[in-house]
């Protein structure tokens, strides 16, 4: 991932964290599984989920979110209901 400002990182992280719980729910993941897929402890995931705009995600978490959301989107394109 390219270098980005801290503000841009927060914006992208908040947007991803607003969408991610819906993806996790659609896939039938438990909160524990959703946290593990994101690579974070459950308590951190719950805090991020409650207040996504206050989350400080590192580049690894942003990349994971990006990949997961991309997979979700592409599955819907390839396998529409």
N, C-alpha and C positions, 0 to 999 in steps of 0.2 A: 504494500500500500504506500502511496506517495506520502510525503510529509504534508501535514495539514495543521492549521492553527488549532489551538485548544478549543476555541469557540466552535469551530466547524466540527470538531470531534464530538463535542457535547451535543450539537444539533443532530448529527447523524446517529449518535447513540440513542438519544431520546426518541427519534423517529423509529428506529429499529426496535426499541424496547416497547413502544406502543403497539407495534404489529406482532412481535414475537409471541406473546402469550396467546394470541388468537391462533397462530400457527400450531403452537404446542397443544392447544385444546383440540384443534381440528385433527391432529395426529393421535389424539388420545393419550398424550404424555401426562404422567403425574408431575407435580411440582418438582419433585426430586429429580426426575428424569430430565425435565426441561432445564433445570439448573446445571445438571451434569453435561448435557449437550452444549450448553453455553460455556461450560468450563468455569463455573463459579460455585461457591458454597450456596446452599439453600437460603440461608439468612440474607446473604447479599442479593440473591435473585429476588427474594420477596421485597426487599427494600427498593431495588431498582424498579420492580413492577409497580409498586405503589407510587413512586415519584421518579419517573423516567427522566424528567428534565434535570434532576439533581444527580443523576448517575455519572460517575467518571469512569468511562470505559477506556481500556487501553486498546492499542491497535489490534491485538489478538482477539479481543471480544468483538470489536467492530468487524473484523474479517469473518469471524464465526457467524455473526448476525447476517452479514452480507451473503455468505454462502448458503445459510439455511433459508433465508428469504428467497434467494435465487432458485434453490431446489424446489421450494414450495410453488413458486410462480411457474417454473418450467414443467412441473408435474401437472399443473392445471392446464397448461397449453397442450401438452402431449396427451393427457388423459382427461378430456373434459367430461363432466358428468352428463 
